[in-house]
């Protein structure tokens, strides 16, 4: 996928590079602070806190997150989101969220088509063409928000890892 991700984690199936993006947006806070400060990520913020990932994404390690918006979470059935947020489902919620995260700082221009190992241990497919970037077939519509410990790319769909398909009605 990129020079930032070791070969063991990415299997590049193409030499096609991501389209150049406009000037990157810079936020001097952590990924957690950047997400919390955005009006588009209130559900993601709540989910990060419930899964205790706000601490991880607020720390010193570098990550890239493909962050689903509130609208993306709104596409889930309300009972699915409620069930995921229950304390007894914390590990499932963590797995779901870590499927959106890869290690290191990865700018859009550094993305290439292929599989990448996410922080939940499963692979996600990145597709890059001249005019768009997709993860698991879902378009990245805002890229390269730079935080002090990583990069945020915005997506309009909650990605569902294979390990959670069927849980509380979650489907790809």
Protein Blocks (a to p, Z undefined) as FASTA:
>chain_A
ZZmlcfklpccfbfbdcdddddddddfbdfklmmmmpmklmmmmmmmmmnopmmmmmmmb
dcddddddfklmmmpcfklmmmmmpmklmmmmmmmmmmmpcedjddfklpccdddddfko
pacdddddfkbcceehiacfbghiacfkbccdddfbdcddfklgoiaoiaZZ
